[in-house]
Amino acid sequence: MIIVPGQPGKDLCDPQLGTTRRDILRVGGSGLMGVSLGTLFQLQAATARANDATGAKTAPGWGKAKSIIMVYLQGGPSHLDLWDPKDGVPDNVRSQFNRIPTKVPGMDLTEILPKLAQVTDKLTLVRSMSYTPNGLFNHTAAIYQMMTGYTTDKVSPSGQLEPPSPKDFPNFGSQIVRLRPQTVPMLPFVMLPRPLQESNVVGKGGTAGFLGKAFDPYTLFPDGDDMDMTKLDRIKIEDLQLRPEVFALRLQRRAKLRDALSAGMKAVDEATAEYKLDEYYDRALSLVVSGRARDAFNIGAEDEATRDLYGRTTFGQSCLLARRVIEAGAKVVEVIWPKVANSDNHSWDHHTGLTERMKNQSGPMLDQGLSGLLTDLDRRGMLDETLVVAVGEFGRSPRKGVSTSGNGNSADGRDHWPYCYTAVLAGAGIRRGHVHGSSDKTGSAPLTDPVHPGELLATIYHAFGIDPATMVLNHLNQPRELVKAEAVTRLFA
């Protein structure tokens, strides 16, 4: 057993633990490099567990979340036309949508979100999301930062279009399910109804990267048109079903036979121990036998009133499916906006025709789906332990018709704008009916309390009782923090 000095009870040989840069410094470079770097990749949450044991983590919100639903608005929605309305500004800045009061005084939204206006007492608006681009003006690079906390390699001044790589930093969901393993036979991490995507680059920032495929999300991407909500009723779950002629008891008997045969194969077991093959087999067997995932994905089992609450759209029904999957025991669900960046129709990438498209397409879908999710989680008592985050990779330019990323924009279009935008958080101890931070008079920059995307990820880890400084080895066996940022604990009550 290797105990880190100054950390009572922390066993660096425990495969369920991880470590932090501070731990490395305490042990000393030579000792750790010579003794335990080879096992560092197996360590999973040392700081979090040690701090739990010593009572050191007393900050608000620590460990409140048991699950998270990330509603990812890929494409970059306009904060000025949704969450952060401005008055007394020039015509080329002013939204065409009127300001409306909400359930909480001072949390006004635009008329595009009448249903969300009735549930602002359940959420926090962070109106001061911000970062300096440095190559993150385009979608793929900005999505990667939001999902991993890191900047991609080979990023150019205008962004990059690199496909996913085993060298990538892991999606935050992969980190969470690695550090907080499942206790019930359920898929730990699910992504739906389509992948993260800009143009022909699919899935960047949406994989486990150098953690390995064992921590990749289960991707639930039904075939069919993005806007066809009935595609979710046709989810193929054959991989999660028992064939009629195969009973659970028979599968379990086969597992016992496997165990008996394995008992005489010590050498093979030792050779493959680092891959945890038995563990993965047992998890898969338990998942199939239990039927949890199969039942959770059966969205047709929901009553009609609940389905109507979320809206009969791909996005709304995806939010409903997310609730069902979390209720069945998953830890992380990412609902990706069903239209890719750099597309028209219901996309948030409003370089042209913003008023018409937001009023008749993206706005109503978001309003009903997200408000339905918050309402349903709250009335079921699930919001206490389920963190909900709704955010895009950036906002839109305060001035209409200008180019900030090299794209062409009409007089009724806004370009990419990472300097200031809004995120929505709810549940798991997040303050209710609260606005964190503010933007300046044109929504161009934070006026108070700026929040970087890395700080948002750090806050998510904090909510799960995971120290953001927890270390993991990358593909070069170099220790890296989960994210180089501190949690914004003032977001919690």
N, C-alpha and C positions, 0 to 999 in steps of 0.2 A: 504494500500500500504506500502511495506517495501522498503526503499531506502538504498542502501549500501553507507555509508559515503565515500566521496571522489570520488564517481562515479556518476556524475550528470545524472539524468534521468533513472537510472537503477532500474527497478521495479522487485523485486525478486518474485512477484506473477504472472508475465507474463509467461504463459505456453510455450511460444516460446523461452524462455531464459534458459541459464545455468549459472554456476558460476565457479570461480576458487579458488584454495587454498588461493591465496592472498586475495580474497573477504572474505573468512571465517575468516582469521586472522584480517581483518579490522573490521568486525562486532563483533568479540569476540566469543569464544567458547560457553559460556553459553547462550548468546542471540540467536545465530543461532540454537544451539541444542534444545533450548526450543521453538523456534517459527517457524523455517522454514525448519528443516531437513526433516520434513514430506512431504514437497512439493519440495525438492531439485531434486528429480528424474524427475519432470516435467519441470525443468528449462533447457533451451536449448542452449543458446549461449550468456550469459550475457557479458562476457568480449569482445567478438567480436563486439556485437551490441553497447556496451558502447564506445568502442574505435572508432567505426565508427562515433558515435555521437560527440565525442570530437576531432576527427582528430588525435588521438594519434598514430594510425597505419600508419606510413609513409614509412615503409621499402619497398624495391623493391618487386614486385610480390604480394603484399597484395590484396586479393580479385579479382585477375585477372581471375581465373578459374570459369566457370559456370558449367563445367562437366569434367569428367575424364574417360579415357579408360586405365585401368591397363592391360597390356599384361604380364601375369604371366607365366614365363618360368620354371614351376615346374620341378624339377629334377636336377637343378643346371648346367647351361651351362659353358663350359670352356672359361674363359676370354682370355686365351693365344691363343686359336684357333679361336677367333672371333674378339674381340674388342681391344685387347692389345698385339699385336705381339711383340716378342722380338728377337733381333739378337745377335750373339756372345755368345750364351749360350750353355751348354753341350747338347749332343744329347738326353739325357733322359729328358730334359726340353723343347727343341726346338719343335715348332709346325711343323708338316709336310706340313702345308699350307704356301704359300709365302705371304709376305707383299705386299699390293697394295696401291697406293696413292688414295686419295678421292678428292671430290670437294673442300675440305678445306685443305690447306697445314698443315702438322703436325698432322692430324687426320687419319693416316693410319689404315686400317683394314686388315684382311686376305682375300685371294682370295675367301673364302667361301661366302663373302658378296658383290658381285659386284654391285648389285642394291642399297643397302644401302650406298655404297660408293658414289653414285650420289646424295644422299639427306643429307649428313652430314651438309650441310649449314642450315638445318632446326632443328638441335638437339644439345644437350649437352651430352657428354660422361663423366660419373663420374667413373674414373678409380681407385678410392680409397675407394670403399665400403669395410667395414671391421667390424668384431666384434670378441671378444674372445668367444669361443664356450660355455664353462661351461654347458655341457649337450645339446648343440644345434648342434651337429655334424650330426644328422640324420634328414631326411627330415621333418617329421611331426612337430617336435619341432621348427625347423628353419622356416618352413612355418607359424606356429602360430605367431612367433615373428614378421615376416615380415608383416603379415596381421593385427595384433592387436597392436603391440608395446610392448607386455608383454610376459613373459616366462610362459609356462604352469605349472600347479601343478604336483607334483610327477614326475618331470623330472629326469631321471637317467644320469649318465655320458655320455652315448652314445646316449641319446635321449629318446623318449617315444612313445608309440603307444596307447594313450588314445583316445577314440571316442569323438565326440562333446558333450558338456554338457551345460545345461542352465546357469551354473555358469561361462562359458567361457567369456573372454573379447570380446567385439564386433569387428567384422571386420571393418576396417576403413570406408568402404562404408556405413555400417549401421549408423555409427556415423555421416557421412556427410549428409545423407538423413534425419536424425533426427534433425540436427542443421540447415539445409537449406531445409525446406519443399518444396514440389512441388508447382508450380504455374500454371501448366497445367495438364490436365488429362492424365498422362502417368505413366507407371511403373517407379518408381524412381531409382531402383537398380536392374540390371540384371546380372546374371552370366551364362556364356556359354563357350564351348559346353559340358563341363563335370565338375564334382566337383574337388576340391582339394583332392588329394589322395596319400597315401603311403601304399602299400600293401593292407590290408583289412580295414585300417582306412580311412573313407570317410568323407570329409567335415570339418575336424578340422581347425579352423581359418576362416571358410567361412560363419559363421552365425552371427546373432545379439546377441547371448549369453544372458547375463543378461538384455539386453535392451528389450527382448521379441520378439516373432515371428512377431509382426507387422512391425519390421524393418529388417526382413530377406530379402535376395535377392530373386527376382523371378528367379528360376533356369530353364534355358532353356537347358535341357539335352536330345536331341533327341536319340531315340533308334538306334542301328546299330553299325557297326564297327567304331572304333575311326578314322580310316584313310579314311572312306567313306565320301567324301565331299557332296555327294548328300543327306545325312541325313538332312542337313540344309534346303533342298528344301521340306522336308517332315515334317516340324515342325507342331506339333499339337497345334492349337490355338482355339480349341472349347470353352475353358473357356472365351475367349475374343471375341466371336462372338454372335450376336443376332440370335436366331432361326428364320427361315423365317416367322413364324406366330406371332412373337413378334416384334412390332415396337418400336422405341425409344420413341414415344409419349406415348405409352401404359405404358412403364416402368416409364416414368416421372409422369404419372397420378397415378400409384401405389405408387410412392414416396410421392406424395401429400396426398394420402389417409393415408399412414403410419404417416405422420406428423400430420394429423388431429386426428388420434387415439392417438398419443403420447401426444397431448396437454393436455389430461385429465389424464395423468399418471405421475404426478409430482414426486410422491414418488419413482416410478420405475426409472425415469430419474435420480434422485438424487443418488439412490443406485448404478447406473451403470455409473455415469458421469466420474469416473476416467478411465474407459476403452475406452471412446470416441467412443462408438458404432455407433452413428449417423455419426460421421466424417468418420469412416472406410466404412460405408455403402455408404455414398455419394461419397467417392472416387472411390469405386468399380463401382457404378452406372455410374459415369462420364466416367470412363475408358471404360466400355462396350459401352456406347452410343457414345462416340467420335470416336471410331475405330482407334485411333492413334497407339496403340500397334499392333492391327491386321494388319494394313497397314505396319508398320515398320518391322514386322517379315516376310513379304512377299518378301523374297529376290529374287524371280523370277521376280519381277517387275524391277530389275536393268537391264541396257543394257549389252550386252555381252562384250563390250570393258571394262567396269568397272569391271565386274566379272573377266575378264582375268588379269586386272591390279593387283588384289590381289592374283591371283593364284588359280587354281582349286584344292585346298586342303581344308581339314577341317579347318586348322588354317587360311588360307587366307580368306575363306568365312566367318569365324567367325569374323575376323577383319572387313570385309565389313558389316556384320550384326551389329557389334558394332557401326559403323558410322551411320547406318540407325536408330538405336535405340536412339543414342545421338541426332541426327538430329530431331527426333520426340519429344524430350523433356526430356529424361532420364538424370539423373545427374551422375550416376555411372554405368559403364559397366566393368566387369572383364572378359577378355578373358583368359581362363586357357589353357595352352598348352595341346593338345588333347591326350597326352600319360602320364600315371601316372609315378611318381617316382618309382624306383625299377622295371622297365620293360625294355624290349629290343625294337627292331624295331626303331621307330622314337623318342624314349625318349632322354632326355638330360643327363640321368644318365649313362655316358659313362665309366663304369669300364673296359669294354673290347671293342675292335674293334672301337675305337674312330674315326680313320681316315676314314674308309669306311662309317660308319654310319653317321658321320657329313657331309661328302662330298655328299652323295647320298640321305640322308633322312632329318634329322633335319635342316641342314644348308640351303638348297634351300627353304624349307617351310618358315623359319624365314625371309630370305632375301626378298622374294617376298611379303609375307604378310605384314610385318612391313613397308617396303618401300612403298608399295601400300597405306597403311593406311595414312602415313605421307603425301604422294603426294596428295591423294584425299582430305584429310582434308584441306590442304593448298590451293589448287586450289578452294575449295568451300568457303574459308574465315572462316572456322570453327576452324582453329588451333589457332587463336587469343584468343579464350575463352575455348578451350578444352585442358586439360593437358593430355599428353600421357606419361606413364611410362612403360618401359620394363625392367624387372629384375627377377632373380631367387632367391632362398633362400640362395645360396652361389655359389662360383666358383668351380674350380677343381684344384687339387694339381699340383704345378709346376713340380714336378718330376713324371714321369710316372712309373707305376708298383709298387708303394709303397702303403701301407695301412695306412690311417689316421683315419678311422672310423670303423675298424674291418672288412671291406669288402675285398674280394680278387680282385686284379687288374692285368690285363695282362700287358705285356710290352708296349702295345698300348692302355692303359687305364689310366685314372686319377681318383683319389678318391675325396671325399668331401673336400672343402677348404673354410672355412668362413673368413679366415684372410685377404683375398684380392680378390676382384672381381669387375665387372663393371655393372653399371646401365645406361640406356638410358632414357633421359627426353626430351620432346619437348612441345611446345605450351604454352599458358596461361602466356606469359611473360618470359618463360625460354630463356636464351641466345641461340642464333643460332650460329652454327659453333664454338663451344667452348668445351674445355676439362677442366674438374674440377678435380684437384688432379692428382697424378701420383703414379705408383707402382715402386718398386725397380727393379733391373736389371733382376730378374727372375720372377717377378710377384707374389712374395711371401708375400709381405706386402706393405702397403701404404708408399710411400716416402714423400708425402706432402698431406695435407688437407684430412685426413681420414673422412669418412662419415659412421655413424652407421645406421642400418636400422630404428631405432627410429627417427633419424634426417631426414631420407627420408620421413617418415610418417608425422613428424612435418612440413616439407616443403609442403607436399600435403595439410594439414589442412590450413596452412598459405595462400596458393594459393586460397583457398576458403573463405578467410577472417574469419577464425576460429582460435582463439588462442589455440595453442596446450596444454596450461595449463588449459583449460576449464574443469570443474569438472563434474563427473557423479557418481551416486551411484551404487556400485556393488551389487551383490546378498545378501551381508551381510549389506546393507545400509551404506557402508563405502565410503566416497568420494575419487575418484581417478581421476588423470589427464587423458585426452585423450591419452597422451603419455608423458613420462618424458624425453623430449628432446627439443632442440631449432631448429627452421627452419634454413636451410642453405640459407640465402638470397642472397649470392653471385652467386647462380645459376640463378638468374633473371637478366634481362638486366636493 
